[in-house]
Amino acid sequence: MTHHVILGAGPAGVIAAETIRKHAPHDPITLVGDENEAPYSRMAIPYLLIGKVGEEGTHLRHTADHYSRLNIQLLRGVRAKRLDTAKRTVELSDGNTLGFDTLLIATGSSPATPPIPGIDGPGVHSCWTLADARAIANLAKPGAKVLQMGAGFIGCIIMEALQKRGVELSVVEMGDRMVPRMMGPTAGGMIKDWCGNHGVKVFTGTRVEAIERGNGAEPGLLGKIAQVVGIGSASAPNGKMQVRLSSGERVEADLVISATGVRPNIGFLETSGVRCLVGVLTDEHLQTNVPGIYAAGDCAEAYDKVSGKTIVSAIQPNAAEQARMAALNMIGQSTSLPGVTQINVLDTLGLISTSFGNWQGVPGGEHVELTDKTAGRHLSLQFHGDVMVGCNSVGWTDHVGVMRGLVEGQVRLGEWKDRLMHDPTKLMDAYLSSAQGQGHWSGAADERRR
């Protein structure tokens, strides 16, 4: 029997453990989680803050004996400290050492904390763990002043939960638009306008420079003079935080949420010999440069066939598929990951936007864009030859599946590419003709076959 060790008890780790158990019913499996919680989904935390689910609703599996019934040993509250690839062992934070035959690194990611004075003090939280959610729920009461740093994908998801809790919300984003890593200028601007119309004050192209705290006492004469001339601390006398922005503005806050991005949890691999770039570098089988050691999920860097680059794709559907593929390879069923297409569908206060593939376009490519700001609709398509390599949309929910299918499938559009350049709304017609109309193709020699 082969002992499989899985580091990380998030969606990727759990799916990998269950896949191995399904295909190797007698192999020992050890699943290591670094929190003293039942394995849960971070993506469910906004729903917990809204009140749509309780904490048990965030759990990945809902029966208390799920893991023991599958004969999966679940270790909670311990993390990997060091990997010895020669001895095939992992040192854990509780002092124990685990031996393994195959290893999956699915340690996920952690919030990146920008170096801002005051960010380590009370009243500042990320929104990443159940412990964070409990702290936020305690402070984000109706009428509370909340400042959120970051308006990326995660930030926008959190935003809706905060607004529904009835807080007075301000959002500060360093980029020149909202969701700058998945949306172009027009789309990002429309999302900002939408948020403003729904009561959220959004600062783009702005940094948080400091978070200052009052002590509840009125400033003395010198303190008042200092505030007037703009020197020294301008902390509020009511004990609230004052957030100083690069624009010179100050925003009062009861709660500051840091949503400025994440970084893979790979520090324990530093001297292991496992090759890492941004994340753990893997091949098409999700295997690292060390035989028998695999990686999946937010910490893994896999090959994206659309962009032709290796990327860390920190979204749950990709993590789940990578985990399943890695698990099959760990038990000897050779299988390859078809790709890691960037897929994002975002609901920002009820406005649906999407981003697929190479939405910024490629050198030598062609681009068409259609915008109706009055109707809140925007469509941006990117082509390379007759293949749609990426797209953005806002308020365009009719053909989300078609957009994904065309980008992910790298479908050759033939004459339909020029038709889409003339009228990008004809996506469904293009899909039906090019991707599903294969009955009309002329056989193996048809130029649309890849």
One Martini backbone bead per residue (centre of mass of N, CA, C, O) as a GRO file, in nm:
protein
  450
    1MET     BB    1   0.100   0.034   0.015
    2THR     BB    2   0.022   0.380  -0.015
    3HIS     BB    3   0.132   0.682   0.124
    4HIS     BB    4  -0.078   0.967   0.149
    5VAL     BB    5   0.005   1.313   0.152
    6ILE     BB    6  -0.186   1.609   0.254
    7LEU     BB    7  -0.136   1.955   0.218
    8GLY     BB    8  -0.430   2.059   0.297
    9ALA     BB    9  -0.797   2.137   0.385
   10GLY     BB   10  -0.917   2.222   0.137
   11PRO     BB   11  -1.065   2.161  -0.152
   12ALA     BB   12  -0.817   2.021  -0.277
   13GLY     BB   13  -0.751   1.821  -0.047
   14VAL     BB   14  -1.026   1.679  -0.028
   15ILE     BB   15  -1.055   1.586  -0.323
   16ALA     BB   16  -0.800   1.418  -0.327
   17ALA     BB   17  -0.870   1.221  -0.100
   18GLU     BB   18  -1.134   1.112  -0.232
   19THR     BB   19  -1.008   1.012  -0.494
   20ILE     BB   20  -0.817   0.810  -0.376
   21ARG     BB   21  -1.026   0.640  -0.222
   22LYS     BB   22  -1.191   0.551  -0.473
   23HIS     BB   23  -0.919   0.406  -0.617
   24ALA     BB   24  -0.778   0.343  -0.311
   25PRO     BB   25  -0.918   0.177  -0.051
   26HIS     BB   26  -0.626   0.095   0.119
   27ASP     BB   27  -0.486   0.355   0.134
   28PRO     BB   28  -0.313   0.567   0.307
   29ILE     BB   29  -0.445   0.884   0.452
   30THR     BB   30  -0.318   1.222   0.500
   31LEU     BB   31  -0.471   1.518   0.639
   32VAL     BB   32  -0.348   1.860   0.650
   33GLY     BB   33  -0.445   2.118   0.880
   34ASP     BB   34  -0.396   2.464   1.006
   35GLU     BB   35  -0.682   2.443   1.134
   36ASN     BB   36  -0.936   2.431   1.402
   37GLU     BB   37  -1.120   2.310   1.162
   38ALA     BB   38  -1.336   2.230   0.958
   39PRO     BB   39  -1.345   2.185   0.648
   40TYR     BB   40  -1.351   2.475   0.429
   41SER     BB   41  -1.494   2.752   0.249
   42ARG     BB   42  -1.405   3.069   0.163
   43MET     BB   43  -1.641   3.135  -0.041
   44ALA     BB   44  -1.860   3.128   0.211
   45ILE     BB   45  -1.809   3.378   0.392
   46PRO     BB   46  -2.000   3.594   0.274
   47TYR     BB   47  -2.257   3.425   0.349
   48LEU     BB   48  -2.204   3.442   0.652
   49LEU     BB   49  -2.217   3.756   0.674
   50ILE     BB   50  -2.509   3.778   0.560
   51GLY     BB   51  -2.675   3.495   0.671
   52LYS     BB   52  -2.727   3.243   0.480
   53VAL     BB   53  -2.512   3.104   0.668
   54GLY     BB   54  -2.358   2.911   0.869
   55GLU     BB   55  -2.075   2.763   0.958
   56GLU     BB   56  -2.168   2.482   0.851
   57GLY     BB   57  -2.208   2.599   0.552
   58THR     BB   58  -1.882   2.604   0.497
   59HIS     BB   59  -1.858   2.319   0.488
   60LEU     BB   60  -1.759   2.065   0.278
   61ARG     BB   61  -1.871   1.866   0.496
   62HIS     BB   62  -2.180   1.734   0.685
   63THR     BB   63  -2.035   1.497   0.836
   64ALA     BB   64  -1.862   1.411   1.116
   65ASP     BB   65  -1.758   1.111   0.979
   66HIS     BB   66  -1.640   1.141   0.693
   67TYR     BB   67  -1.328   1.078   0.725
   68SER     BB   68  -1.340   0.818   0.896
   69ARG     BB   69  -1.519   0.658   0.697
   70LEU     BB   70  -1.274   0.692   0.472
   71ASN     BB   71  -0.999   0.660   0.609
   72ILE     BB   72  -0.913   0.963   0.694
   73GLN     BB   73  -0.653   1.135   0.823
   74LEU     BB   74  -0.717   1.416   1.036
   75LEU     BB   75  -0.522   1.706   1.074
   76ARG     BB   76  -0.530   1.968   1.312
   77GLY     BB   77  -0.339   2.258   1.367
   78VAL     BB   78  -0.121   2.192   1.138
   79ARG     BB   79   0.203   2.251   0.987
   80ALA     BB   80   0.438   2.283   0.761
   81LYS     BB   81   0.802   2.327   0.795
   82ARG     BB   82   0.941   2.069   0.642
   83LEU     BB   83   1.103   1.932   0.349
   84ASP     BB   84   1.222   1.593   0.276
   85THR     BB   85   1.296   1.444  -0.020
   86ALA     BB   86   1.492   1.213   0.055
   87LYS     BB   87   1.319   1.096   0.311
   88ARG     BB   88   1.013   1.146   0.287
   89THR     BB   89   0.945   1.414   0.472
   90VAL     BB   90   0.742   1.590   0.729
   91GLU     BB   91   0.751   1.868   0.918
   92LEU     BB   92   0.576   1.971   1.201
   93SER     BB   93   0.451   2.208   1.432
   94ASP     BB   94   0.421   1.962   1.664
   95GLY     BB   95   0.700   1.773   1.601
   96ASN     BB   96   0.619   1.597   1.388
   97THR     BB   97   0.664   1.317   1.152
   98LEU     BB   98   0.604   1.253   0.806
   99GLY     BB   99   0.560   0.994   0.601
  100PHE     BB  100   0.600   0.924   0.238
  101ASP     BB  101   0.520   0.846  -0.101
  102THR     BB  102   0.306   1.066  -0.149
  103LEU     BB  103   0.264   1.422  -0.242
  104LEU     BB  104   0.046   1.700  -0.159
  105ILE     BB  105   0.046   2.043  -0.242
  106ALA     BB  106  -0.233   2.231  -0.063
  107THR     BB  107  -0.171   2.526   0.102
  108GLY     BB  108  -0.234   2.767  -0.049
  109SER     BB  109  -0.317   3.089   0.085
  110SER     BB  110  -0.236   3.430   0.185
  111PRO     BB  111  -0.252   3.727   0.294
  112ALA     BB  112  -0.140   4.030   0.187
  113THR     BB  113   0.064   4.265   0.366
  114PRO     BB  114   0.098   4.580   0.370
  115PRO     BB  115   0.332   4.847   0.445
  116ILE     BB  116   0.140   4.988   0.697
  117PRO     BB  117   0.085   5.201   0.922
  118GLY     BB  118  -0.129   5.022   1.159
  119ILE     BB  119  -0.211   4.730   1.040
  120ASP     BB  120  -0.147   4.562   1.324
  121GLY     BB  121  -0.383   4.662   1.462
  122PRO     BB  122  -0.672   4.721   1.579
  123GLY     BB  123  -0.943   4.677   1.340
  124VAL     BB  124  -0.772   4.482   1.150
  125HIS     BB  125  -0.874   4.279   0.866
  126SER     BB  126  -0.917   4.005   0.714
  127CYS     BB  127  -1.102   3.774   0.468
  128TRP     BB  128  -1.015   3.427   0.513
  129THR     BB  129  -1.133   3.328   0.784
  130LEU     BB  130  -1.333   3.238   1.036
  131ALA     BB  131  -1.200   3.430   1.236
  132ASP     BB  132  -1.239   3.681   1.067
  133ALA     BB  133  -1.548   3.667   1.045
  134ARG     BB  134  -1.603   3.704   1.345
  135ALA     BB  135  -1.470   3.982   1.373
  136ILE     BB  136  -1.638   4.130   1.159
  137ALA     BB  137  -1.922   4.072   1.276
  138ASN     BB  138  -1.861   4.239   1.543
  139LEU     BB  139  -1.811   4.527   1.372
  140ALA     BB  140  -2.030   4.500   1.129
  141LYS     BB  141  -2.252   4.713   1.190
  142PRO     BB  142  -2.499   4.907   1.167
  143GLY     BB  143  -2.330   5.213   1.069
  144ALA     BB  144  -2.062   5.133   1.028
  145LYS     BB  145  -1.727   5.215   0.957
  146VAL     BB  146  -1.589   5.097   0.644
  147LEU     BB  147  -1.266   4.999   0.524
  148GLN     BB  148  -1.149   4.889   0.204
  149MET     BB  149  -0.870   4.718   0.086
  150GLY     BB  150  -0.952   4.656  -0.216
  151ALA     BB  151  -1.085   4.580  -0.574
  152GLY     BB  152  -1.097   4.292  -0.630
  153PHE     BB  153  -1.234   3.995  -0.637
  154ILE     BB  154  -1.252   3.962  -0.330
  155GLY     BB  155  -1.348   4.247  -0.257
  156CYS     BB  156  -1.623   4.230  -0.411
  157ILE     BB  157  -1.741   4.000  -0.245
  158ILE     BB  158  -1.729   4.140   0.032
  159MET     BB  159  -1.893   4.396  -0.026
  160GLU     BB  160  -2.174   4.272  -0.028
  161ALA     BB  161  -2.173   4.178   0.265
  162LEU     BB  162  -2.135   4.456   0.391
  163GLN     BB  163  -2.379   4.604   0.276
  164LYS     BB  164  -2.592   4.397   0.402
  165ARG     BB  165  -2.501   4.502   0.703
  166GLY     BB  166  -2.520   4.832   0.697
  167VAL     BB  167  -2.273   4.980   0.614
  168GLU     BB  168  -2.022   5.230   0.579
  169LEU     BB  169  -1.864   5.225   0.262
  170SER     BB  170  -1.515   5.206   0.177
  171VAL     BB  171  -1.293   5.208  -0.117
  172VAL     BB  172  -0.945   5.113  -0.179
  173GLU     BB  173  -0.756   5.154  -0.492
  174MET     BB  174  -0.458   5.149  -0.662
  175GLY     BB  175  -0.580   5.125  -0.908
  176ASP     BB  176  -0.749   5.276  -1.191
  177ARG     BB  177  -0.948   5.037  -1.109
  178MET     BB  178  -1.159   4.800  -1.090
  179VAL     BB  179  -1.050   4.496  -1.125
  180PRO     BB  180  -0.752   4.512  -1.280
  181ARG     BB  181  -0.693   4.182  -1.326
  182MET     BB  182  -0.995   4.140  -1.506
  183MET     BB  183  -1.029   4.446  -1.613
  184GLY     BB  184  -1.091   4.694  -1.802
  185PRO     BB  185  -1.147   5.024  -1.804
  186THR     BB  186  -1.448   5.022  -1.872
  187ALA     BB  187  -1.542   4.802  -1.676
  188GLY     BB  188  -1.419   4.920  -1.415
  189GLY     BB  189  -1.581   5.187  -1.432
  190MET     BB  190  -1.867   5.064  -1.421
  191ILE     BB  191  -1.835   4.933  -1.142
  192LYS     BB  192  -1.785   5.193  -0.991
  193ASP     BB  193  -2.050   5.334  -1.060
  194TRP     BB  194  -2.230   5.121  -0.936
  195CYS     BB  195  -2.130   5.147  -0.646
  196GLY     BB  196  -2.195   5.447  -0.613
  197ASN     BB  197  -2.509   5.399  -0.666
  198HIS     BB  198  -2.487   5.193  -0.391
  199GLY     BB  199  -2.319   5.363  -0.155
  200VAL     BB  200  -2.016   5.344  -0.251
  201LYS     BB  201  -1.699   5.458  -0.175
  202VAL     BB  202  -1.459   5.515  -0.438
  203PHE     BB  203  -1.100   5.471  -0.454
  204THR     BB  204  -0.887   5.535  -0.713
  205GLY     BB  205  -0.556   5.569  -0.733
  206THR     BB  206  -0.517   5.476  -0.419
  207ARG     BB  207  -0.359   5.500  -0.102
  208VAL     BB  208  -0.269   5.368   0.197
  209GLU     BB  209  -0.059   5.526   0.445
  210ALA     BB  210  -0.244   5.522   0.719
  211ILE     BB  211  -0.327   5.401   1.058
  212GLU     BB  212  -0.508   5.575   1.297
  213ARG     BB  213  -0.541   5.620   1.657
  214GLY     BB  214  -0.739   5.682   1.904
  215ASN     BB  215  -0.790   5.758   2.278
  216GLY     BB  216  -1.057   5.947   2.350
  217ALA     BB  217  -0.907   6.214   2.348
  218GLU     BB  218  -0.862   6.534   2.347
  219PRO     BB  219  -0.685   6.755   2.201
  220GLY     BB  220  -0.471   6.972   2.237
  221LEU     BB  221  -0.358   7.265   2.131
  222LEU     BB  222  -0.118   7.148   1.970
  223GLY     BB  223  -0.285   6.928   1.832
  224LYS     BB  224  -0.479   7.119   1.681
  225ILE     BB  225  -0.263   7.271   1.526
  226ALA     BB  226  -0.145   7.023   1.381
  227GLN     BB  227  -0.405   6.953   1.229
  228VAL     BB  228  -0.439   7.219   1.073
  229VAL     BB  229  -0.134   7.194   0.938
  230GLY     BB  230  -0.083   6.870   0.886
  231ILE     BB  231   0.051   6.755   1.151
  232GLY     BB  232   0.058   6.475   1.266
  233SER     BB  233  -0.191   6.338   1.430
  234ALA     BB  234  -0.556   6.276   1.334
  235SER     BB  235  -0.697   6.146   1.552
  236ALA     BB  236  -0.973   6.054   1.683
  237PRO     BB  237  -1.149   6.130   1.985
  238ASN     BB  238  -1.341   5.845   1.967
  239GLY     BB  239  -1.134   5.596   1.880
  240LYS     BB  240  -1.119   5.598   1.599
  241MET     BB  241  -1.015   5.560   1.287
  242GLN     BB  242  -0.762   5.701   1.070
  243VAL     BB  243  -0.744   5.718   0.716
  244ARG     BB  244  -0.469   5.772   0.515
  245LEU     BB  245  -0.437   5.916   0.201
  246SER     BB  246  -0.271   5.997  -0.097
  247SER     BB  247  -0.485   6.241  -0.152
  248GLY     BB  248  -0.526   6.359   0.167
  249GLU     BB  249  -0.739   6.202   0.277
  250ARG     BB  250  -0.981   6.121   0.537
  251VAL     BB  251  -1.099   5.815   0.700
  252GLU     BB  252  -1.335   5.695   0.895
  253ALA     BB  253  -1.303   5.398   1.125
  254ASP     BB  254  -1.402   5.086   1.276
  255LEU     BB  255  -1.314   4.923   1.008
  256VAL     BB  256  -1.050   4.730   0.854
  257ILE     BB  257  -1.006   4.583   0.530
  258SER     BB  258  -0.785   4.342   0.392
  259ALA     BB  259  -0.781   4.313   0.011
  260THR     BB  260  -0.459   4.282  -0.140
  261GLY     BB  261  -0.421   3.983  -0.158
  262VAL     BB  262  -0.222   3.690  -0.239
  263ARG     BB  263  -0.006   3.413  -0.125
  264PRO     BB  264   0.168   3.146  -0.137
  265ASN     BB  265   0.223   2.852   0.069
  266ILE     BB  266   0.593   2.804   0.039
  267GLY     BB  267   0.815   2.846   0.263
  268PHE     BB  268   0.878   2.534   0.344
  269LEU     BB  269   1.040   2.493   0.048
  270GLU     BB  270   1.314   2.647   0.035
  271THR     BB  271   1.515   2.368   0.096
  272SER     BB  272   1.389   2.115  -0.081
  273GLY     BB  273   1.400   2.140  -0.422
  274VAL     BB  274   1.143   2.260  -0.492
  275ARG     BB  275   1.015   2.420  -0.755
  276CYS     BB  276   0.981   2.782  -0.758
  277LEU     BB  277   0.805   3.065  -0.822
  278VAL     BB  278   0.532   3.179  -0.736
  279GLY     BB  279   0.486   2.881  -0.730
  280VAL     BB  280   0.444   2.555  -0.775
  281LEU     BB  281   0.593   2.381  -1.011
  282THR     BB  282   0.427   2.222  -1.287
  283ASP     BB  283   0.303   1.984  -1.476
  284GLU     BB  284   0.055   1.820  -1.653
  285HIS     BB  285   0.046   1.623  -1.376
  286LEU     BB  286   0.120   1.804  -1.114
  287GLN     BB  287   0.421   1.769  -1.108
  288THR     BB  288   0.711   1.810  -0.989
  289ASN     BB  289   1.060   1.784  -0.991
  290VAL     BB  290   0.960   1.565  -0.782
  291PRO     BB  291   0.898   1.259  -0.758
  292GLY     BB  292   0.574   1.223  -0.604
  293ILE     BB  293   0.535   1.542  -0.616
  294TYR     BB  294   0.262   1.758  -0.570
  295ALA     BB  295   0.033   2.019  -0.702
  296ALA     BB  296  -0.250   2.233  -0.584
  297GLY     BB  297  -0.393   2.523  -0.641
  298ASP     BB  298  -0.296   2.828  -0.505
  299CYS     BB  299   0.020   2.708  -0.496
  300ALA     BB  300   0.006   2.649  -0.798
  301GLU     BB  301   0.194   2.617  -1.113
  302ALA     BB  302   0.038   2.615  -1.419
  303TYR     BB  303  -0.058   2.538  -1.740
  304ASP     BB  304  -0.170   2.774  -1.988
  305LYS     BB  305  -0.300   2.731  -2.303
  306VAL     BB  306  -0.387   3.021  -2.379
  307SER     BB  307  -0.120   3.190  -2.284
  308GLY     BB  308   0.147   2.997  -2.247
  309LYS     BB  309   0.155   2.992  -1.928
  310THR     BB  310   0.241   3.003  -1.606
  311ILE     BB  311  -0.002   2.978  -1.333
  312VAL     BB  312  -0.184   3.123  -1.069
  313SER     BB  313  -0.513   2.990  -0.991
  314ALA     BB  314  -0.729   3.143  -0.747
  315ILE     BB  315  -0.964   2.914  -0.810
  316GLN     BB  316  -1.177   2.664  -0.730
  317PRO     BB  317  -1.224   2.502  -0.992
  318ASN     BB  318  -0.922   2.465  -1.056
  319ALA     BB  319  -0.843   2.328  -0.791
  320ALA     BB  320  -1.024   2.080  -0.821
  321GLU     BB  321  -0.904   1.971  -1.088
  322GLN     BB  322  -0.614   1.947  -0.999
  323ALA     BB  323  -0.665   1.750  -0.765
  324ARG     BB  324  -0.781   1.519  -0.929
  325MET     BB  325  -0.537   1.479  -1.113
  326ALA     BB  326  -0.322   1.434  -0.899
  327ALA     BB  327  -0.452   1.187  -0.764
  328LEU     BB  328  -0.439   0.997  -1.005
  329ASN     BB  329  -0.128   1.007  -1.028
  330MET     BB  330  -0.067   0.903  -0.735
  331ILE     BB  331  -0.211   0.610  -0.828
  332GLY     BB  332  -0.114   0.568  -1.151
  333GLN     BB  333  -0.311   0.756  -1.324
  334SER     BB  334  -0.248   0.882  -1.612
  335THR     BB  335  -0.283   1.242  -1.632
  336SER     BB  336  -0.395   1.548  -1.790
  337LEU     BB  337  -0.393   1.885  -1.801
  338PRO     BB  338  -0.550   2.092  -2.028
  339GLY     BB  339  -0.568   2.351  -1.828
  340VAL     BB  340  -0.566   2.719  -1.707
  341THR     BB  341  -0.817   2.895  -1.723
  342GLN     BB  342  -0.926   3.208  -1.695
  343ILE     BB  343  -1.200   3.226  -1.453
  344ASN     BB  344  -1.447   3.494  -1.415
  345VAL     BB  345  -1.730   3.542  -1.195
  346LEU     BB  346  -1.896   3.849  -1.098
  347ASP     BB  347  -2.065   3.981  -0.801
  348THR     BB  348  -2.148   4.334  -0.781
  349LEU     BB  349  -2.415   4.426  -0.636
  350GLY     BB  350  -2.558   4.262  -0.901
  351LEU     BB  351  -2.316   4.283  -1.097
  352ILE     BB  352  -2.226   4.117  -1.386
  353SER     BB  353  -1.902   3.976  -1.446
  354THR     BB  354  -1.639   3.892  -1.689
  355SER     BB  355  -1.341   3.669  -1.726
  356PHE     BB  356  -1.145   3.544  -2.005
  357GLY     BB  357  -0.845   3.478  -2.033
  358ASN     BB  358  -0.699   3.702  -2.271
  359TRP     BB  359  -0.831   4.008  -2.208
  360GLN     BB  360  -0.583   4.199  -2.314
  361GLY     BB  361  -0.449   4.040  -2.521
  362VAL     BB  362  -0.237   4.015  -2.814
  363PRO     BB  363   0.010   4.025  -3.012
  364GLY     BB  364  -0.149   4.095  -3.319
  365GLY     BB  365  -0.425   4.136  -3.241
  366GLU     BB  366  -0.780   4.163  -3.199
  367HIS     BB  367  -1.045   4.415  -3.132
  368VAL     BB  368  -1.369   4.436  -2.965
  369GLU     BB  369  -1.618   4.691  -2.869
  370LEU     BB  370  -1.917   4.713  -2.652
  371THR     BB  371  -2.108   5.003  -2.530
  372ASP     BB  372  -2.378   5.050  -2.269
  373LYS     BB  373  -2.414   5.251  -2.006
  374THR     BB  374  -2.718   5.281  -1.970
  375ALA     BB  375  -2.754   4.952  -1.960
  376GLY     BB  376  -2.493   4.812  -1.838
  377ARG     BB  377  -2.315   4.728  -2.108
  378HIS     BB  378  -2.033   4.502  -2.187
  379LEU     BB  379  -1.806   4.415  -2.468
  380SER     BB  380  -1.494   4.218  -2.494
  381LEU     BB  381  -1.292   4.110  -2.767
  382GLN     BB  382  -1.030   3.864  -2.833
  383PHE     BB  383  -0.790   3.804  -3.098
  384HIS     BB  384  -0.623   3.518  -3.270
  385GLY     BB  385  -0.705   3.531  -3.547
  386ASP     BB  386  -0.985   3.294  -3.526
  387VAL     BB  387  -0.938   3.325  -3.209
  388MET     BB  388  -1.076   3.344  -2.894
  389VAL     BB  389  -0.870   3.446  -2.610
  390GLY     BB  390  -1.073   3.674  -2.491
  391CYS     BB  391  -1.284   3.834  -2.225
  392ASN     BB  392  -1.532   4.087  -2.151
  393SER     BB  393  -1.804   4.153  -1.912
  394VAL     BB  394  -2.108   4.357  -1.861
  395GLY     BB  395  -2.431   4.272  -1.815
  396TRP     BB  396  -2.372   3.978  -1.974
  397THR     BB  397  -2.559   3.678  -1.925
  398ASP     BB  398  -2.647   3.504  -2.176
  399HIS     BB  399  -2.320   3.401  -2.277
  400VAL     BB  400  -2.113   3.279  -2.071
  401GLY     BB  401  -2.071   2.988  -2.177
  402VAL     BB  402  -1.978   3.069  -2.460
  403MET     BB  403  -1.729   3.227  -2.386
  404ARG     BB  404  -1.584   2.997  -2.248
  405GLY     BB  405  -1.591   2.790  -2.480
  406LEU     BB  406  -1.427   2.957  -2.688
  407VAL     BB  407  -1.172   2.999  -2.514
  408GLU     BB  408  -1.112   2.714  -2.399
  409GLY     BB  409  -1.146   2.568  -2.696
  410GLN     BB  410  -1.014   2.721  -2.928
  411VAL     BB  411  -1.205   2.813  -3.150
  412ARG     BB  412  -1.249   2.807  -3.484
  413LEU     BB  413  -1.428   3.063  -3.667
  414GLY     BB  414  -1.355   3.189  -3.916
  415GLU     BB  415  -1.593   3.392  -4.047
  416TRP     BB  416  -1.698   3.467  -3.752
  417LYS     BB  417  -1.490   3.669  -3.671
  418ASP     BB  418  -1.580   3.905  -3.859
  419ARG     BB  419  -1.866   3.917  -3.747
  420LEU     BB  420  -1.780   3.991  -3.456
  421MET     BB  421  -1.637   4.254  -3.530
  422HIS     BB  422  -1.914   4.378  -3.624
  423ASP     BB  423  -2.090   4.174  -3.406
  424PRO     BB  424  -2.052   4.070  -3.076
  425THR     BB  425  -2.354   3.951  -3.022
  426LYS     BB  426  -2.296   3.673  -3.207
  427LEU     BB  427  -2.200   3.435  -3.021
  428MET     BB  428  -2.402   3.204  -3.049
  429ASP     BB  429  -2.382   3.167  -3.354
  430ALA     BB  430  -2.079   3.109  -3.355
  431TYR     BB  431  -2.088   2.859  -3.174
  432LEU     BB  432  -2.286   2.681  -3.332
  433SER     BB  433  -2.117   2.683  -3.598
  434SER     BB  434  -1.817   2.614  -3.483
  435ALA     BB  435  -1.858   2.400  -3.234
  436GLN     BB  436  -2.147   2.241  -3.319
  437GLY     BB  437  -2.119   2.238  -3.653
  438GLN     BB  438  -1.954   1.965  -3.736
  439GLY     BB  439  -2.143   1.830  -3.950
  440HIS     BB  440  -2.028   2.049  -4.177
  441TRP     BB  441  -1.774   1.933  -4.201
  442SER     BB  442  -1.502   1.796  -4.415
  443GLY     BB  443  -1.323   1.674  -4.200
  444ALA     BB  444  -0.993   1.628  -4.127
  445ALA     BB  445  -0.927   1.878  -4.334
  446ASP     BB  446  -1.052   2.081  -4.174
  447GLU     BB  447  -0.940   2.393  -4.071
  448ARG     BB  448  -1.094   2.392  -3.779
  449ARG     BB  449  -0.912   2.186  -3.693
  450ARG     BB  450  -0.667   2.124  -3.429
   0.00000   0.00000   0.00000
